[in-house]
């Protein structure tokens, strides 16, 4: 797991192909991109989006540290699927228990990974159908 360092990766989060997870009020919302310009990521890359309306610098940094720590725990238990992740913590991430935060981040990542694998299997099935016609 490493930090995102390229601008074009951030631009990919705005594309319609980017998958989003998390509901309003959840401690964390996640956006996921599996591939960029046809290239598959060789590792999980993460970034955080926390604007100034979130709170002061101490609160923003605390939220970032808590989510990063939750990610480290999840990545230690099972490796994150390869791709780029943009995490957007809400104010609830400051006040919920750490276990709740880990559960929320894990559920969002699992949901995105599941949707991605379903989309890939659909694409493969469409490709096989197209080849037999």
N, CA, C and O atoms as a GROMACS GRO file, in nm:
protein
  532
    1UNK      N    1   0.086  -0.117   0.000
    1UNK     CA    2   0.000   0.000   0.000
    1UNK      C    3   0.091   0.123   0.000
    1UNK      O    4   0.179   0.138   0.085
    2UNK      N    5   0.068   0.210  -0.097
    2UNK     CA    6   0.150   0.331  -0.107
    2UNK      C    7   0.062   0.450  -0.141
    2UNK      O    8  -0.056   0.435  -0.174
    3UNK      N    9   0.120   0.567  -0.133
    3UNK     CA   10   0.046   0.691  -0.161
    3UNK      C   11   0.036   0.715  -0.311
    3UNK      O   12   0.125   0.677  -0.388
    4UNK      N   13  -0.071   0.778  -0.350
    4UNK     CA   14  -0.088   0.818  -0.490
    4UNK      C   15  -0.001   0.941  -0.513
    4UNK      O   16   0.000   1.034  -0.432
    5UNK      N   17   0.071   0.941  -0.624
    5UNK     CA   18   0.164   1.050  -0.649
    5UNK      C   19   0.143   1.122  -0.782
    5UNK      O   20   0.209   1.222  -0.808
    6UNK      N   21   0.052   1.072  -0.865
    6UNK     CA   22   0.037   1.132  -0.998
    6UNK      C   23  -0.099   1.199  -1.015
    6UNK      O   24  -0.202   1.147  -0.972
    7UNK      N   25  -0.096   1.312  -1.078
    7UNK     CA   26  -0.218   1.390  -1.099
    7UNK      C   27  -0.321   1.313  -1.182
    7UNK      O   28  -0.441   1.321  -1.153
    8UNK      N   29  -0.276   1.240  -1.283
    8UNK     CA   30  -0.372   1.170  -1.369
    8UNK      C   31  -0.448   1.060  -1.292
    8UNK      O   32  -0.558   1.022  -1.332
    9UNK      N   33  -0.390   1.011  -1.184
    9UNK     CA   34  -0.463   0.915  -1.100
    9UNK      C   35  -0.578   0.985  -1.030
    9UNK      O   36  -0.689   0.931  -1.020
   10UNK      N   37  -0.552   1.106  -0.980
   10UNK     CA   38  -0.660   1.182  -0.915
   10UNK      C   39  -0.769   1.219  -1.016
   10UNK      O   40  -0.888   1.218  -0.982
   11UNK      N   41  -0.729   1.250  -1.138
   11UNK     CA   42  -0.827   1.282  -1.242
   11UNK      C   43  -0.918   1.162  -1.271
   11UNK      O   44  -1.035   1.179  -1.303
   12UNK      N   45  -0.863   1.041  -1.260
   12UNK     CA   46  -0.941   0.920  -1.287
   12UNK      C   47  -1.054   0.902  -1.187
   12UNK      O   48  -1.155   0.838  -1.218
   13UNK      N   49  -1.040   0.959  -1.067
   13UNK     CA   50  -1.148   0.947  -0.967
   13UNK      C   51  -1.273   1.022  -1.010
   13UNK      O   52  -1.382   0.992  -0.962
   14UNK      N   53  -1.259   1.119  -1.099
   14UNK     CA   54  -1.374   1.195  -1.148
   14UNK      C   55  -1.447   1.125  -1.262
   14UNK      O   56  -1.560   1.161  -1.295
   15UNK      N   57  -1.383   1.027  -1.323
   15UNK     CA   58  -1.438   0.959  -1.440
   15UNK      C   59  -1.560   0.875  -1.400
   15UNK      O   60  -1.570   0.829  -1.286
   16UNK      N   61  -1.652   0.856  -1.495
   16UNK     CA   62  -1.770   0.773  -1.466
   16UNK      C   63  -1.736   0.629  -1.431
   16UNK      O   64  -1.814   0.562  -1.364
   17UNK      N   65  -1.620   0.579  -1.475
   17UNK     CA   66  -1.581   0.441  -1.447
   17UNK      C   67  -1.538   0.420  -1.303
   17UNK      O   68  -1.529   0.307  -1.256
   18UNK      N   69  -1.511   0.528  -1.231
   18UNK     CA   70  -1.470   0.516  -1.090
   18UNK      C   71  -1.588   0.466  -1.008
   18UNK      O   72  -1.701   0.512  -1.026
   19UNK      N   73  -1.561   0.371  -0.919
   19UNK     CA   74  -1.666   0.315  -0.836
   19UNK      C   75  -1.663   0.383  -0.699
   19UNK      O   76  -1.556   0.407  -0.642
   20UNK      N   77  -1.782   0.412  -0.647
   20UNK     CA   78  -1.792   0.481  -0.518
   20UNK      C   79  -1.865   0.393  -0.418
   20UNK      O   80  -1.954   0.316  -0.454
   21UNK      N   81  -1.826   0.406  -0.292
   21UNK     CA   82  -1.889   0.328  -0.187
   21UNK      C   83  -1.903   0.414  -0.062
   21UNK      O   84  -1.823   0.504  -0.038
   22UNK      N   85  -2.003   0.385   0.015
   22UNK     CA   86  -2.026   0.459   0.139
   22UNK      C   87  -2.152   0.542   0.128
   22UNK      O   88  -2.180   0.600   0.023
   23UNK      N   89  -2.225   0.546   0.234
   23UNK     CA   90  -2.349   0.623   0.234
   23UNK      C   91  -2.329   0.750   0.315
   23UNK      O   92  -2.233   0.763   0.390
   24UNK      N   93  -2.419   0.843   0.298
   24UNK     CA   94  -2.412   0.966   0.377
   24UNK      C   95  -2.418   0.932   0.524
   24UNK      O   96  -2.497   0.847   0.565
   25UNK      N   97  -2.336   0.996   0.603
   25UNK     CA   98  -2.333   0.971   0.745
   25UNK      C   99  -2.235   0.861   0.785
   25UNK      O  100  -2.204   0.846   0.903
   26UNK      N  101  -2.186   0.785   0.687
   26UNK     CA  102  -2.086   0.681   0.718
   26UNK      C  103  -1.955   0.749   0.756
   26UNK      O  104  -1.927   0.860   0.710
   27UNK      N  105  -1.875   0.685   0.840
   27UNK     CA  106  -1.748   0.746   0.879
   27UNK      C  107  -1.653   0.772   0.762
   27UNK      O  108  -1.572   0.864   0.768
   28UNK      N  109  -1.662   0.690   0.657
   28UNK     CA  110  -1.571   0.705   0.544
   28UNK      C  111  -1.644   0.672   0.415
   28UNK      O  112  -1.723   0.577   0.409
   29UNK      N  113  -1.616   0.750   0.310
   29UNK     CA  114  -1.663   0.720   0.176
   29UNK      C  115  -1.539   0.693   0.092
   29UNK      O  116  -1.435   0.756   0.112
   30UNK      N  117  -1.551   0.600  -0.001
   30UNK     CA  118  -1.435   0.556  -0.079
   30UNK      C  119  -1.467   0.560  -0.227
   30UNK      O  120  -1.577   0.523  -0.269
   31UNK      N  121  -1.371   0.606  -0.307
   31UNK     CA  122  -1.378   0.598  -0.452
   31UNK      C  123  -1.263   0.509  -0.498
   31UNK      O  124  -1.152   0.518  -0.447
   32UNK      N  125  -1.292   0.422  -0.595
   32UNK     CA  126  -1.196   0.321  -0.637
   32UNK      C  127  -1.181   0.322  -0.788
   32UNK      O  128  -1.279   0.332  -0.861
   33UNK      N  129  -1.057   0.312  -0.834
   33UNK     CA  130  -1.027   0.298  -0.976
   33UNK      C  131  -0.939   0.174  -0.989
   33UNK      O  132  -0.833   0.165  -0.928
   34UNK      N  133  -0.984   0.077  -1.071
   34UNK     CA  134  -0.911  -0.049  -1.086
   34UNK      C  135  -0.797  -0.038  -1.187
   34UNK      O  136  -0.693  -0.101  -1.170
   35UNK      N  137  -0.816   0.040  -1.291
   35UNK     CA  138  -0.713   0.054  -1.393
   35UNK      C  139  -0.711   0.196  -1.446
   35UNK      O  140  -0.809   0.269  -1.436
   36UNK      N  141  -0.598   0.233  -1.500
   36UNK     CA  142  -0.578   0.369  -1.549
   36UNK      C  143  -0.518   0.362  -1.688
   36UNK      O  144  -0.410   0.306  -1.707
   37UNK      N  145  -0.588   0.417  -1.785
   37UNK     CA  146  -0.543   0.415  -1.924
   37UNK      C  147  -0.513   0.273  -1.971
   37UNK      O  148  -0.416   0.251  -2.043
   38UNK      N  149  -0.595   0.178  -1.930
   38UNK     CA  150  -0.577   0.040  -1.971
   38UNK      C  151  -0.472  -0.037  -1.893
   38UNK      O  152  -0.454  -0.157  -1.914
   39UNK      N  153  -0.401   0.029  -1.805
   39UNK     CA  154  -0.297  -0.035  -1.724
   39UNK      C  155  -0.354  -0.070  -1.586
   39UNK      O  156  -0.419   0.013  -1.522
   40UNK      N  157  -0.330  -0.192  -1.542
   40UNK     CA  158  -0.376  -0.237  -1.412
   40UNK      C  159  -0.272  -0.195  -1.308
   40UNK      O  160  -0.152  -0.202  -1.334
   41UNK      N  161  -0.316  -0.152  -1.193
   41UNK     CA  162  -0.225  -0.113  -1.085
   41UNK      C  163  -0.155  -0.238  -1.031
   41UNK      O  164  -0.215  -0.344  -1.022
   42UNK      N  165  -0.027  -0.224  -0.996
   42UNK     CA  166   0.047  -0.338  -0.943
   42UNK      C  167   0.045  -0.343  -0.790
   42UNK      O  168   0.104  -0.432  -0.730
   43UNK      N  169  -0.024  -0.248  -0.728
   43UNK     CA  170  -0.034  -0.243  -0.582
   43UNK      C  171  -0.155  -0.156  -0.548
   43UNK      O  172  -0.214  -0.094  -0.635
   44UNK      N  173  -0.191  -0.153  -0.422
   44UNK     CA  174  -0.296  -0.062  -0.376
   44UNK      C  175  -0.233   0.074  -0.350
   44UNK      O  176  -0.133   0.085  -0.280
   45UNK      N  177  -0.292   0.178  -0.408
   45UNK     CA  178  -0.247   0.316  -0.387
   45UNK      C  179  -0.360   0.392  -0.320
   45UNK      O  180  -0.475   0.380  -0.360
   46UNK      N  181  -0.327   0.472  -0.219
   46UNK     CA  182  -0.429   0.542  -0.142
   46UNK      C  183  -0.402   0.691  -0.134
   46UNK      O  184  -0.287   0.736  -0.139
   47UNK      N  185  -0.511   0.767  -0.122
   47UNK     CA  186  -0.504   0.911  -0.100
   47UNK      C  187  -0.623   0.949  -0.014
   47UNK      O  188  -0.720   0.873  -0.001
   48UNK      N  189  -0.615   1.067   0.044
   48UNK     CA  190  -0.721   1.115   0.132
   48UNK      C  191  -0.766   1.252   0.084
   48UNK      O  192  -0.684   1.336   0.047
   49UNK      N  193  -0.896   1.274   0.085
   49UNK     CA  194  -0.951   1.404   0.047
   49UNK      C  195  -1.028   1.459   0.167
   49UNK      O  196  -1.135   1.410   0.203
   50UNK      N  197  -0.970   1.561   0.227
   50UNK     CA  198  -1.032   1.623   0.344
   50UNK      C  199  -1.019   1.774   0.324
   50UNK      O  200  -0.909   1.829   0.332
   51UNK      N  201  -1.132   1.840   0.300
   51UNK     CA  202  -1.122   1.985   0.276
   51UNK      C  203  -1.131   2.064   0.406
   51UNK      O  204  -1.156   2.008   0.513
   52UNK      N  205  -1.112   2.190   0.397
   52UNK     CA  206  -1.107   2.275   0.517
   52UNK      C  207  -1.239   2.284   0.590
   52UNK      O  208  -1.242   2.312   0.710
   53UNK      N  209  -1.350   2.261   0.520
   53UNK     CA  210  -1.480   2.264   0.587
   53UNK      C  211  -1.493   2.151   0.689
   53UNK      O  212  -1.578   2.158   0.778
   54UNK      N  213  -1.410   2.049   0.677
   54UNK     CA  214  -1.412   1.936   0.770
   54UNK      C  215  -1.387   1.983   0.912
   54UNK      O  216  -1.454   1.940   1.006
   55UNK      N  217  -1.291   2.071   0.928
   55UNK     CA  218  -1.253   2.121   1.060
   55UNK      C  219  -1.114   2.179   1.054
   55UNK      O  220  -1.057   2.199   0.947
   56UNK      N  221  -1.060   2.206   1.170
   56UNK     CA  222  -0.926   2.265   1.172
   56UNK      C  223  -0.821   2.159   1.138
   56UNK      O  224  -0.854   2.042   1.123
   57UNK      N  225  -0.695   2.201   1.127
   57UNK     CA  226  -0.588   2.111   1.084
   57UNK      C  227  -0.572   1.991   1.177
   57UNK      O  228  -0.544   1.880   1.132
   58UNK      N  229  -0.588   2.014   1.306
   58UNK     CA  230  -0.575   1.905   1.403
   58UNK      C  231  -0.680   1.797   1.376
   58UNK      O  232  -0.648   1.678   1.378
   59UNK      N  233  -0.804   1.838   1.351
   59UNK     CA  234  -0.911   1.742   1.324
   59UNK      C  235  -0.890   1.670   1.192
   59UNK      O  236  -0.911   1.549   1.182
   60UNK      N  237  -0.848   1.744   1.089
   60UNK     CA  238  -0.823   1.682   0.959
   60UNK      C  239  -0.711   1.579   0.969
   60UNK      O  240  -0.724   1.469   0.916
   61UNK      N  241  -0.603   1.614   1.036
   61UNK     CA  242  -0.492   1.521   1.051
   61UNK      C  243  -0.529   1.400   1.136
   61UNK      O  244  -0.486   1.288   1.108
   62UNK      N  245  -0.609   1.423   1.238
   62UNK     CA  246  -0.653   1.311   1.323
   62UNK      C  247  -0.739   1.213   1.242
   62UNK      O  248  -0.721   1.092   1.253
   63UNK      N  249  -0.830   1.266   1.162
   63UNK     CA  250  -0.915   1.180   1.078
   63UNK      C  251  -0.829   1.102   0.979
   63UNK      O  252  -0.850   0.982   0.960
   64UNK      N  253  -0.734   1.168   0.917
   64UNK     CA  254  -0.644   1.102   0.822
   64UNK      C  255  -0.564   0.991   0.891
   64UNK      O  256  -0.551   0.881   0.837
   65UNK      N  257  -0.511   1.018   1.009
   65UNK     CA  258  -0.434   0.918   1.082
   65UNK      C  259  -0.521   0.798   1.123
   65UNK      O  260  -0.477   0.683   1.114
   66UNK      N  261  -0.643   0.825   1.166
   66UNK     CA  262  -0.733   0.716   1.208
   66UNK      C  263  -0.768   0.626   1.089
   66UNK      O  264  -0.767   0.504   1.101
   67UNK      N  265  -0.800   0.688   0.975
   67UNK     CA  266  -0.834   0.607   0.857
   67UNK      C  267  -0.711   0.531   0.808
   67UNK      O  268  -0.722   0.414   0.771
   68UNK      N  269  -0.596   0.596   0.807
   68UNK     CA  270  -0.473   0.528   0.765
   68UNK      C  271  -0.443   0.409   0.857
   68UNK      O  272  -0.401   0.303   0.810
   69UNK      N  273  -0.464   0.426   0.986
   69UNK     CA  274  -0.442   0.317   1.081
   69UNK      C  275  -0.542   0.203   1.059
   69UNK      O  276  -0.505   0.086   1.067
   70UNK      N  277  -0.666   0.238   1.031
   70UNK     CA  278  -0.767   0.136   1.001
   70UNK      C  279  -0.729   0.059   0.875
   70UNK      O  280  -0.744  -0.062   0.868
   71UNK      N  281  -0.680   0.132   0.776
   71UNK     CA  282  -0.635   0.068   0.652
   71UNK      C  283  -0.518  -0.027   0.676
   71UNK      O  284  -0.514  -0.137   0.621
   72UNK      N  285  -0.425   0.015   0.759
   72UNK     CA  286  -0.309  -0.069   0.790
   72UNK      C  287  -0.356  -0.198   0.857
   72UNK      O  288  -0.303  -0.305   0.829
   73UNK      N  289  -0.454  -0.188   0.946
   73UNK     CA  290  -0.505  -0.307   1.013
   73UNK      C  291  -0.574  -0.399   0.911
   73UNK      O  292  -0.553  -0.520   0.914
   74UNK      N  293  -0.654  -0.341   0.823
   74UNK     CA  294  -0.724  -0.421   0.722
   74UNK      C  295  -0.624  -0.484   0.627
   74UNK      O  296  -0.636  -0.602   0.592
   75UNK      N  297  -0.524  -0.407   0.584
   75UNK     CA  298  -0.424  -0.457   0.491
   75UNK      C  299  -0.339  -0.567   0.557
   75UNK      O  300  -0.290  -0.656   0.488
   76UNK      N  301  -0.322  -0.560   0.689
   76UNK     CA  302  -0.249  -0.665   0.760
   76UNK      C  303  -0.328  -0.795   0.767
   76UNK      O  304  -0.270  -0.903   0.763
   77UNK      N  305  -0.460  -0.784   0.779
   77UNK     CA  306  -0.546  -0.902   0.788
   77UNK      C  307  -0.565  -0.967   0.651
   77UNK      O  308  -0.558  -1.089   0.637
   78UNK      N  309  -0.588  -0.885   0.552
   78UNK     CA  310  -0.603  -0.931   0.414
   78UNK      C  311  -0.556  -0.818   0.324
   78UNK      O  312  -0.583  -0.701   0.353
   79UNK      N  313  -0.490  -0.850   0.221
   79UNK     CA  314  -0.434  -0.743   0.138
   79UNK      C  315  -0.544  -0.672   0.059
   79UNK      O  316  -0.638  -0.735   0.011
   80UNK      N  317  -0.530  -0.542   0.046
   80UNK     CA  318  -0.625  -0.464  -0.032
   80UNK      C  319  -0.614  -0.501  -0.179
   80UNK      O  320  -0.503  -0.523  -0.229
   81UNK      N  321  -0.726  -0.510  -0.250
   81UNK     CA  322  -0.719  -0.535  -0.395
   81UNK      C  323  -0.640  -0.423  -0.463
   81UNK      O  324  -0.648  -0.307  -0.423
   82UNK      N  325  -0.566  -0.459  -0.566
   82UNK     CA  326  -0.487  -0.360  -0.637
   82UNK      C  327  -0.578  -0.256  -0.702
   82UNK      O  328  -0.686  -0.288  -0.751
   83UNK      N  329  -0.533  -0.132  -0.701
   83UNK     CA  330  -0.609  -0.022  -0.757
   83UNK      C  331  -0.580   0.105  -0.679
   83UNK      O  332  -0.497   0.106  -0.588
   84UNK      N  333  -0.647   0.212  -0.717
   84UNK     CA  334  -0.630   0.340  -0.649
   84UNK      C  335  -0.755   0.369  -0.566
   84UNK      O  336  -0.868   0.352  -0.613
   85UNK      N  337  -0.734   0.413  -0.444
   85UNK     CA  338  -0.843   0.441  -0.351
   85UNK      C  339  -0.834   0.585  -0.305
   85UNK      O  340  -0.727   0.633  -0.270
   86UNK      N  341  -0.946   0.654  -0.306
   86UNK     CA  342  -0.956   0.788  -0.250
   86UNK      C  343  -1.052   0.780  -0.132
   86UNK      O  344  -1.171   0.752  -0.150
   87UNK      N  345  -1.000   0.804  -0.013
   87UNK     CA  346  -1.080   0.798   0.109
   87UNK      C  347  -1.122   0.937   0.150
   87UNK      O  348  -1.039   1.028   0.156
   88UNK      N  349  -1.252   0.954   0.178
   88UNK     CA  350  -1.306   1.082   0.223
   88UNK      C  351  -1.373   1.061   0.359
   88UNK      O  352  -1.490   1.023   0.366
   89UNK      N  353  -1.299   1.086   0.466
   89UNK     CA  354  -1.358   1.070   0.599
   89UNK      C  355  -1.464   1.177   0.626
   89UNK      O  356  -1.453   1.290   0.577
   90UNK      N  357  -1.564   1.142   0.703
   90UNK     CA  358  -1.664   1.240   0.747
   90UNK      C  359  -1.631   1.276   0.892
   90UNK      O  360  -1.543   1.216   0.954
   91UNK      N  361  -1.703   1.372   0.944
   91UNK     CA  362  -1.682   1.411   1.085
   91UNK      C  363  -1.709   1.294   1.178
   91UNK      O  364  -1.653   1.287   1.288
   92UNK      N  365  -1.794   1.202   1.136
   92UNK     CA  366  -1.824   1.084   1.218
   92UNK      C  367  -1.698   1.000   1.243
   92UNK      O  368  -1.692   0.927   1.342
   93UNK      N  369  -1.600   1.009   1.154
   93UNK     CA  370  -1.477   0.930   1.172
   93UNK      C  371  -1.397   0.976   1.294
   93UNK      O  372  -1.314   0.902   1.346
   94UNK      N  373  -1.421   1.097   1.340
   94UNK     CA  374  -1.352   1.148   1.459
   94UNK      C  375  -1.412   1.094   1.588
   94UNK      O  376  -1.342   1.080   1.689
   95UNK      N  377  -1.541   1.064   1.586
   95UNK     CA  378  -1.612   1.034   1.709
   95UNK      C  379  -1.651   0.887   1.725
   95UNK      O  380  -1.687   0.844   1.835
   96UNK      N  381  -1.644   0.809   1.618
   96UNK     CA  382  -1.682   0.668   1.630
   96UNK      C  383  -1.566   0.590   1.691
   96UNK      O  384  -1.452   0.636   1.693
   97UNK      N  385  -1.596   0.472   1.741
   97UNK     CA  386  -1.490   0.388   1.798
   97UNK      C  387  -1.400   0.340   1.684
   97UNK      O  388  -1.441   0.336   1.568
   98UNK      N  389  -1.279   0.302   1.720
   98UNK     CA  390  -1.185   0.256   1.618
   98UNK      C  391  -1.236   0.128   1.551
   98UNK      O  392  -1.219   0.111   1.430
   99UNK      N  393  -1.298   0.040   1.627
   99UNK     CA  394  -1.353  -0.084   1.571
   99UNK      C  395  -1.462  -0.053   1.468
   99UNK      O  396  -1.470  -0.119   1.364
  100UNK      N  397  -1.546   0.046   1.497
  100UNK     CA  398  -1.650   0.086   1.403
  100UNK      C  399  -1.587   0.143   1.276
  100UNK      O  400  -1.634   0.116   1.165
  101UNK      N  401  -1.482   0.220   1.292
  101UNK     CA  402  -1.412   0.278   1.177
  101UNK      C  403  -1.350   0.168   1.091
  101UNK      O  404  -1.362   0.171   0.969
  102UNK      N  405  -1.285   0.072   1.153
  102UNK     CA  406  -1.225  -0.040   1.079
  102UNK      C  407  -1.333  -0.117   1.004
  102UNK      O  408  -1.316  -0.154   0.888
  103UNK      N  409  -1.445  -0.140   1.072
  103UNK     CA  410  -1.557  -0.212   1.009
  103UNK      C  411  -1.612  -0.134   0.889
  103UNK      O  412  -1.640  -0.193   0.785
  104UNK      N  413  -1.627  -0.002   0.904
  104UNK     CA  414  -1.680   0.080   0.796
  104UNK      C  415  -1.585   0.084   0.676
  104UNK      O  416  -1.629   0.071   0.562
  105UNK      N  417  -1.456   0.103   0.702
  105UNK     CA  418  -1.358   0.106   0.594
  105UNK      C  419  -1.352  -0.030   0.525
  105UNK      O  420  -1.350  -0.038   0.402
  106UNK      N  421  -1.350  -0.136   0.604
  106UNK     CA  422  -1.347  -0.271   0.548
  106UNK      C  423  -1.469  -0.302   0.463
  106UNK      O  424  -1.458  -0.362   0.356
  107UNK      N  425  -1.586  -0.261   0.511
  107UNK     CA  426  -1.709  -0.285   0.435
  107UNK      C  427  -1.709  -0.208   0.304
  107UNK      O  428  -1.752  -0.261   0.201
  108UNK      N  429  -1.660  -0.084   0.306
  108UNK     CA  430  -1.654  -0.004   0.183
  108UNK      C  431  -1.557  -0.066   0.082
  108UNK      O  432  -1.589  -0.076  -0.036
  109UNK      N  433  -1.441  -0.107   0.130
  109UNK     CA  434  -1.342  -0.169   0.040
  109UNK      C  435  -1.394  -0.302  -0.014
  109UNK      O  436  -1.379  -0.330  -0.133
  110UNK      N  437  -1.456  -0.383   0.072
  110UNK     CA  438  -1.512  -0.511   0.027
  110UNK      C  439  -1.622  -0.491  -0.076
  110UNK      O  440  -1.629  -0.564  -0.175
  111UNK      N  441  -1.707  -0.392  -0.053
  111UNK     CA  442  -1.815  -0.362  -0.147
  111UNK      C  443  -1.759  -0.323  -0.284
  111UNK      O  444  -1.808  -0.369  -0.387
  112UNK      N  445  -1.657  -0.240  -0.284
  112UNK     CA  446  -1.596  -0.198  -0.410
  112UNK      C  447  -1.528  -0.315  -0.480
  112UNK      O  448  -1.540  -0.330  -0.602
  113UNK      N  449  -1.457  -0.398  -0.405
  113UNK     CA  450  -1.388  -0.512  -0.464
  113UNK      C  451  -1.490  -0.611  -0.522
  113UNK      O  452  -1.468  -0.667  -0.630
  114UNK      N  453  -1.600  -0.631  -0.451
  114UNK     CA  454  -1.703  -0.722  -0.500
  114UNK      C  455  -1.767  -0.669  -0.628
  114UNK      O  456  -1.785  -0.743  -0.724
  115UNK      N  457  -1.800  -0.540  -0.629
  115UNK     CA  458  -1.858  -0.481  -0.750
  115UNK      C  459  -1.762  -0.486  -0.867
  115UNK      O  460  -1.802  -0.508  -0.981
  116UNK      N  461  -1.632  -0.465  -0.838
  116UNK     CA  462  -1.533  -0.470  -0.944
  116UNK      C  463  -1.522  -0.611  -1.002
  116UNK      O  464  -1.516  -0.627  -1.123
  117UNK      N  465  -1.519  -0.712  -0.915
  117UNK     CA  466  -1.507  -0.850  -0.964
  117UNK      C  467  -1.633  -0.891  -1.041
  117UNK      O  468  -1.624  -0.965  -1.139
  118UNK      N  469  -1.749  -0.844  -0.998
  118UNK     CA  470  -1.873  -0.873  -1.072
  118UNK      C  471  -1.871  -0.808  -1.209
  118UNK      O  472  -1.911  -0.869  -1.308
  119UNK      N  473  -1.824  -0.684  -1.215
  119UNK     CA  474  -1.817  -0.613  -1.343
  119UNK      C  475  -1.718  -0.683  -1.436
  119UNK      O  476  -1.743  -0.694  -1.556
  120UNK      N  477  -1.606  -0.730  -1.382
  120UNK     CA  478  -1.507  -0.800  -1.464
  120UNK      C  479  -1.564  -0.930  -1.516
  120UNK      O  480  -1.543  -0.964  -1.633
  121UNK      N  481  -1.635  -1.005  -1.432
  121UNK     CA  482  -1.691  -1.132  -1.477
  121UNK      C  483  -1.800  -1.108  -1.582
  121UNK      O  484  -1.813  -1.187  -1.675
  122UNK      N  485  -1.876  -0.999  -1.569
  122UNK     CA  486  -1.975  -0.965  -1.671
  122UNK      C  487  -1.908  -0.931  -1.802
  122UNK      O  488  -1.954  -0.972  -1.909
  123UNK      N  489  -1.798  -0.856  -1.794
  123UNK     CA  490  -1.723  -0.818  -1.914
  123UNK      C  491  -1.665  -0.942  -1.983
  123UNK      O  492  -1.668  -0.952  -2.106
  124UNK      N  493  -1.613  -1.035  -1.904
  124UNK     CA  494  -1.558  -1.158  -1.961
  124UNK      C  495  -1.668  -1.241  -2.025
  124UNK      O  496  -1.647  -1.297  -2.133
  125UNK      N  497  -1.784  -1.248  -1.961
  125UNK     CA  498  -1.895  -1.324  -2.017
  125UNK      C  499  -1.942  -1.260  -2.148
  125UNK      O  500  -1.974  -1.331  -2.243
  126UNK      N  501  -1.947  -1.128  -2.152
  126UNK     CA  502  -1.986  -1.060  -2.276
  126UNK      C  503  -1.884  -1.087  -2.385
  126UNK      O  504  -1.922  -1.105  -2.501
  127UNK      N  505  -1.759  -1.089  -2.350
  127UNK     CA  506  -1.653  -1.116  -2.447
  127UNK      C  507  -1.663  -1.258  -2.502
  127UNK      O  508  -1.643  -1.280  -2.622
  128UNK      N  509  -1.694  -1.354  -2.416
  128UNK     CA  510  -1.709  -1.492  -2.461
  128UNK      C  511  -1.830  -1.505  -2.551
  128UNK      O  512  -1.824  -1.576  -2.652
  129UNK      N  513  -1.939  -1.438  -2.518
  129UNK     CA  514  -2.058  -1.442  -2.602
  129UNK      C  515  -2.030  -1.380  -2.738
  129UNK      O  516  -2.078  -1.427  -2.840
  130UNK      N  517  -1.952  -1.272  -2.737
  130UNK     CA  518  -1.918  -1.203  -2.863
  130UNK      C  519  -1.830  -1.288  -2.952
  130UNK      O  520  -1.836  -1.277  -3.074
  131UNK      N  521  -1.746  -1.373  -2.891
  131UNK     CA  522  -1.656  -1.457  -2.968
  131UNK      C  523  -1.728  -1.573  -3.032
  131UNK      O  524  -1.685  -1.621  -3.137
  132UNK      N  525  -1.837  -1.621  -2.973
  132UNK     CA  526  -1.909  -1.735  -3.028
  132UNK      C  527  -2.006  -1.695  -3.136
  132UNK      O  528  -2.052  -1.780  -3.211
  133UNK      N  529  -2.039  -1.568  -3.146
  133UNK     CA  530  -2.137  -1.524  -3.247
  133UNK      C  531  -2.077  -1.514  -3.383
  133UNK      O  532  -2.146  -1.478  -3.479
   0.00000   0.00000   0.00000
